[in-house]
Amino acid sequence: MPSIAEVITEGAARLKASAVADERRTAGVLLCHVLGIDRTHLLTRSEDPVAFSDYGTYLQLIERRAAGEPLQYITGHQEFYGLDFAVTPDVLIPRPETEFLVERVLKLAGDPPEASPLIADIGTGSGCIAVTLAAHLPRARVIATDISAAALEVARANARRHRVSDRIEFVEGDALEPLARLGLEEAVDVLASNPPYVEAATSQLIQREVIEWEPHTALFAGADGLDFYRRLLPSAARYLKPRGFLVIEIGRSQLDAILSMIRGTALELVDATPDLQGIPRTVCLRRAAK
């Protein structure tokens, strides 16, 4: 039987031949997934043998990754804000930049600490935003919406995994329509959304792992990537309490367009938070005082 070290070397070579980045780390993650071990075991017991049945399963996963399937869909997991989330091709894979949005909402909704805010996550996908907020704000009530029933099933599973199901209401529907159905006009403390914002015209520039595997409805929003904001921004203030907040994630070079859209609405800019590349990524808006 081949050893752990030999199996990783073979897997890494196959991934490198397919131009997969971080081939050795990826090979190690896949072997850990197959064997049910952690990375420490991988490093300290590299001469341990790998059963032929596990070796065959591992090579199948290597071939899936070599063909472009994202690692997270193969293993079914992605870490986000220190929590482990289940992911499937029905949902967008959580990105590190969305943690900036979560951080901003936590500061808003946790002030004062004894507050019991109502938070709505529009387009929840995997539930990474809603579940993380519920986990860190034990007094909050969260409503998580999505147009995709399949995505909501993934989000519900993640809420159960992190034991916050009792404080999150999952509602199927498009954009703000679920809030209207629930009669939540002027009721929400913080609206949060990481909506689709990728320009359709740039699809040929996107990595194949993204364009071929992740749900396009969660990625693309028209020719300029702004279609969802055109629907969200004019109506968002209707559901916010006076001085309530809307926190959204945006794409590169979209801040000026967002600011143009809120002119003449009941929303005003609070701040824009850059990501690690210095790109404005999280925009905080507030319902203006009457």
Secondary structure, 3 states (H helix, E strand, C coil): CCEHHHHHHHHHHHHHHCCCCCHHHHHHHHHHHHHCCCHHHHHHCCCCECCHHHHHHHHHHHHHHHCCCCHHHHHCEEEECCEEEECCCCCCCCCCCHHHHHHHHHHHHCCCCCCCCEEEEECCCCCHHHHHHHHHCCCCEEEEEECCHHHHHHHHHHHHHCCCHHHEEEEECCCCHHHHHCCCCCCEEEEEECCCCECHHHHHHCCHHHHHHCCHHHCECCCCCCHHHHHHHHHHHHHEEEEEEEEEECCCCCHHHHHHHHCCCCEEEEEEEECCCCCEEEEEEEECCC
